Structures are given as structure tokens and as C-alpha cells.
């Protein structure tokens, strides 16, 4: 993948002698010397000063050797990473995720990944957005799937998709035929909400003033599957992203109408990892699988 010249220059610099370097490299001295003369002609400057006792790097030569060694070092790391991927037989990936991502998206990602790497084990835990981001920042999980607004400085986003909030309702609901709705439109209808909304810690509470818009919540739950049941049973409407309801929306069982409020329409869901710690090969490959699946889906 790299021209032998890189190794020739590196070894000559180490040995201080073309003859000694050629012996280490198991090639003819003339072959090494010919390549060095060729690159010196190309740069129109000497890389080595020829001395009676051997060779010595010139100022230009020191720059060239630094480049050669850096390139060879990167290449060795690349080879090691490729070997890790080829020989990957075991490993463990710890994922913290929004509950909504466990409905359809994350299972599909894991099925795809496990078909290729069946020996990798997983821990998957659902958590709120802040909990997930904090866990990634602290290094207690490898990968987080969460909203990417107001990120912790110790995490970085490796892939993300627009995931605006909207109103989830039955197709026969009075708001179902609209192209968009406002939060104010929802005031007349009971809401299905996640349990943390009671503690004023939900995204909806953070983005709107419930004192101005007194929303009536009829059903609290910490499980999205129960929220789906309540909405389907016509107990209320939910303000969620589309992510956890994709199959029901595609089947025509539920309807998603985007919210007009700008702050709630600009949310994104992303895969996040530590900004400072190198993740294991298995986790890195899993993130790559998430990226591939993000390119295929539409959460809007």
C-alpha cells in the first residue's frame, strides 16, 4: 500500500548507513541508494549527506523522515484495526438509548450487526436524554442514542437525523387531517405523557410554558408501549417524535402531525460517543452500523 521508499529512508536514517539499512531490509544496497537518489532528484535537494563513515540526515531529510515515520505509524495502526475487524470474535457494547429507539430502529440495527458479528454481546438500557448523554460523557456506556441539543462537552455526535416533535393521534381524531398543529391546538384534548413530565423535566415542559397553555394530562407512563396503547384506545393524544411510532403510522393505525412550534420542530436524534476516549473496535463497528441505518430512515 505504501512505496518501499518510506521504509528505505526510515531504515537508512536509523542505521546511518545505506549498506547496513539494506542488510536489515534484505535488499541490495544499490536498490536503496537508487531510490534515495531518485527522491532527492525529485525534491531537488539532498536528504542525506554522504560521509566517509556513512550518511547523515540533512535539514530537509529530517522533515522527510518525520513524514515517512508518521505515515508508516498510521499504516501500522490501520493494519491493526483491519486485523481486529477481520478477527473480531468477541466483545461487548453497552448502549444507552431513548425508549422510542427500541421500537423498530435499534432492533433492526442490532440484527444487521449481529448477522455480521454474532460473537458480540450487548447491554441495552433505556434512559432519558440527559441520563444517556451523562452516561456517555462519564464513560459508563459506549454509545448513546439521544437528542443532540445542548450536548455535554465530553461527548460528540457521530450520526444524527432530524426528529421533530408532533402530535400522535388516532386517524379519526379531529386534528388528524391537518398539515401541522400548534401546542395551543392540543389544549382542548387530554394528553398522554411520559411520567417524568410530572417532575417538570420533560422536553415538552422545557420548551413551553404550561402556565400559559394549561395542558390536561390524563395518562402518565414511563413505557412508550403503554403510551401507544392509551393513544390507540382514544384516551388522549401524545406529543412525541415519530421515531417510536413508525410501524403504527405506516400501518395507518396512528397519525403523526408535526408541531408548528419552531423549537420543537428542530430536534434531532443522534448517536453519541465520548469526545475524549477511544471506543473499542466492537463499539466503533456498531456505530458504523447505526450510521448506515440512519441514512435509510426518515423520522420526519
C-alpha positions in Angstrom: 0.0 0.0 0.0 3.0 2.3 0.6 6.1 2.7 -1.6 9.1 0.8 -0.3 10.9 4.2 -0.3 9.3 5.1 3.0 10.9 2.1 4.7 14.2 2.7 2.9 14.5 6.3 4.1 13.4 5.4 7.7 15.9 2.5 8.0 18.8 4.4 6.4 18.2 7.2 8.9 18.1 4.7 11.8 21.3 2.9 10.7 23.2 5.9 9.5 24.4 3.7 6.6 22.8 2.7 3.3 24.7 -0.7 3.4 23.5 -1.5 6.9 20.0 -0.5 6.1 20.0 -2.7 3.0 21.1 -5.6 5.1 18.2 -5.1 7.6 15.7 -4.7 4.7 17.2 -7.7 2.9 17.6 -5.8 -0.4 20.6 -4.7 -2.4 22.4 -1.6 -1.4 22.2 -0.3 -4.9 18.4 -0.5 -4.9 18.2 1.5 -1.7 20.7 4.1 -3.0 18.8 4.3 -6.3 15.5 5.1 -4.7 17.1 7.8 -2.4 18.8 9.4 -5.4 15.5 9.4 -7.3 13.6 11.2 -4.5 16.5 13.7 -4.0 16.3 14.5 -7.7 12.5 14.9 -7.4 12.9 17.3 -4.5 16.0 18.9 -6.0 17.7 18.7 -2.6 19.7 16.2 -0.6 18.0 14.1 2.0 21.3 12.6 3.3 24.8 13.9 3.3 27.2 11.2 2.3 30.1 10.9 4.7 33.1 8.5 4.8 31.6 6.6 7.7 28.1 6.5 6.4 25.2 9.1 5.9 23.7 11.8 7.9 20.3 13.5 7.6 20.1 17.0 6.2 17.6 19.5 7.4 15.3 18.6 4.5 15.9 14.9 5.3 14.7 15.3 8.9 11.4 16.6 7.5 11.1 13.7 5.1 11.9 11.1 7.7 9.3 12.6 10.1 6.7 12.2 7.3 7.8 8.7 6.5 7.6 7.6 10.1 4.3 9.2 10.7 2.9 7.5 7.5 4.3 4.1 8.5 2.9 4.5 12.0 -0.5 5.4 10.7 -0.3 2.4 8.3 0.6 0.0 11.1 -2.4 1.3 13.1 -4.6 0.8 10.0 -3.4 -2.8 9.7 -4.0 -3.5 13.3 -7.6 -2.1 13.0 -8.2 -4.2 9.9 -6.9 -7.2 11.7 -9.2 -6.5 14.7 -12.2 -6.3 12.4 -11.3 -9.4 10.5 -10.6 -11.4 13.6 -13.4 -10.0 15.7 -14.9 -12.9 17.6 -15.9 -11.4 20.9 -16.6 -8.0 22.6 -19.3 -6.2 24.4 -21.2 -3.0 23.5 -23.0 -1.0 26.2 -25.8 1.2 24.8 -28.0 3.8 26.5 -31.0 4.8 24.4 -34.2 6.7 24.3 -37.1 4.3 24.8 -38.5 5.2 21.4 -35.4 3.9 19.6 -36.1 0.4 20.9 -39.2 0.2 18.7 -38.0 -0.9 15.3 -34.9 1.1 14.7 -32.4 -0.2 17.3 -33.6 -3.9 16.9 -33.0 -3.6 13.2 -29.5 -2.2 13.7 -28.7 -5.0 16.1 -30.0 -7.7 13.8 -27.9 -6.3 11.0 -24.8 -6.0 13.2 -25.2 -9.5 14.8 -25.5 -11.1 11.4 -22.0 -10.0 10.6 -20.6 -10.2 14.2 -22.5 -12.9 16.0 -20.0 -13.1 18.9 -20.6 -9.6 20.2 -22.7 -9.2 23.3 -24.8 -6.2 24.3 -26.2 -4.3 27.2 -29.1 -2.0 26.2 -30.7 0.2 28.8 -33.4 2.9 28.2 -32.9 6.3 29.8 -33.9 9.9 29.5 -32.0 12.2 27.2 -29.9 13.8 29.9 -29.1 10.4 31.6 -27.9 9.0 28.3 -25.7 11.9 27.5 -24.2 11.9 31.0 -23.5 8.2 30.8 -21.6 8.6 27.6 -19.7 11.6 29.0 -18.7 9.6 32.1 -17.7 6.6 30.0 -20.1 4.2 31.7 -21.6 3.3 28.3 -20.0 3.1 24.8 -22.8 4.5 22.7 -25.8 6.7 23.3 -28.9 7.3 21.2 -30.4 10.6 22.3 -31.5 14.1 21.3 -28.5 16.1 20.3 -29.4 19.6 21.6 -27.4 21.1 24.4 -24.7 18.4 24.3 -22.2 17.8 27.1 -18.7 19.0 26.1 -17.4 15.5 26.7 -19.5 13.8 24.0 -19.5 14.1 20.3 -22.2 13.3 17.7 -21.2 10.7 15.1 -24.5 10.5 13.2 -27.9 12.2 13.6 -31.3 12.6 11.9 -33.9 15.3 12.1 -36.7 14.1 14.5 -39.2 16.9 15.0 -41.9 16.6 17.7 -45.5 16.3 16.6 -48.9 15.1 17.8 -49.5 11.3 17.7 -53.2 10.5 17.5 -55.7 8.1 16.0 -56.6 8.7 12.3 -60.2 9.6 13.3 -59.1 12.4 15.7 -60.3 15.9 14.9 -56.7 17.1 14.3 -55.6 14.2 12.2 -56.2 15.8 8.8 -54.1 18.9 9.5 -50.7 19.5 7.9 -49.4 20.9 11.2 -50.8 21.8 14.6 -49.7 24.1 17.4 -49.4 23.2 21.1 -52.3 25.5 21.7 -54.4 23.3 19.4 -53.9 20.5 21.9 -55.3 22.3 24.9 -58.8 21.0 24.2 -57.7 17.4 24.2 -56.3 15.2 27.0 -52.7 14.2 26.8 -50.8 11.0 27.2 -47.3 11.9 28.6 -44.2 10.3 30.0 -44.0 10.0 33.7 -41.1 12.5 34.1 -43.4 15.2 32.8 -44.8 15.4 36.3 -41.5 16.5 37.6 -41.2 19.2 35.0 -38.2 17.6 33.5 -39.6 16.5 30.1 -38.6 18.2 26.9 -42.1 19.5 26.3 -42.1 21.3 29.7 -38.7 22.8 29.0 -39.8 24.2 25.6 -43.2 25.7 26.6 -44.8 27.5 29.4 -47.6 25.2 30.7 -48.9 28.0 32.9 -49.8 29.9 29.7 -51.0 26.7 28.0 -52.6 24.5 30.7 -52.5 21.0 29.1 -54.6 18.4 30.7 -52.8 15.1 31.1 -55.0 12.1 31.5 -52.3 9.3 31.4 -48.7 9.2 32.6 -46.4 6.4 31.9 -42.7 5.6 31.8 -43.2 3.0 29.0 -43.8 4.0 25.4 -45.7 0.8 24.7 -48.3 1.9 27.3 -48.5 5.4 25.7 -49.2 3.7 22.4 -52.0 1.7 23.9 -53.6 4.7 25.5 -53.5 6.7 22.3 -54.8 3.8 20.3 -57.6 3.4 22.8 -58.5 7.1 22.3 -57.7 8.1 25.8 -55.7 11.1 24.6 -53.1 12.4 22.1 -49.3 12.3 22.7 -46.6 14.8 21.9 -43.7 12.8 20.7 -41.3 12.4 17.9 -42.3 10.0 15.2 -39.5 7.5 16.0 -41.3 5.2 18.4 -44.5 5.0 16.3 -43.1 4.3 12.8 -44.8 0.9 12.3 -48.2 2.1 13.6 -48.0 5.2 11.4 -47.0 3.2 8.4 -49.9 0.8 9.0 -52.4 3.6 9.3 -53.2 2.8 12.9 -51.9 6.2 14.2 -51.3 9.6 12.7 -48.4 12.0 13.2 -49.0 15.7 12.6 -45.9 17.9 13.0 -45.9 20.8 15.5 -45.6 24.3 14.2 -43.5 25.5 17.1 -40.0 26.1 15.8 -38.1 24.9 18.9 -40.0 21.6 18.9 -39.7 21.1 15.1 -35.9 21.4 15.1 -34.9 18.4 17.3 -32.5 15.8 16.1 -31.8 12.3 17.4 -28.2 11.1 17.1 -25.6 8.5 18.1 -23.1 9.9 20.5 -19.8 8.7 21.9 -17.1 10.0 24.2 -15.3 13.0 22.8 -12.1 12.0 24.6 -11.9 8.2 25.0 -11.2 5.8 22.2 -14.0 3.3 21.9 -13.4 -0.4 21.4 -13.4 -1.9 17.9 -16.8 -3.6 18.5 -18.4 -0.4 19.6 -16.9 1.5 16.7 -18.3 -1.0 14.2 -21.7 -0.8 15.9 -21.7 3.0 15.5 -20.9 2.5 11.8 -24.0 0.2 11.5 -26.1 2.9 13.2 -24.8 5.4 10.6 -25.8 3.1 7.7 -29.3 2.7 9.1 -29.7 6.5 9.8 -29.2 7.0 6.1 -32.1 4.7 5.3 -34.8 6.1 7.7 -36.9 9.2 7.8 -38.1 10.4 11.2 -39.9 13.5 9.8 
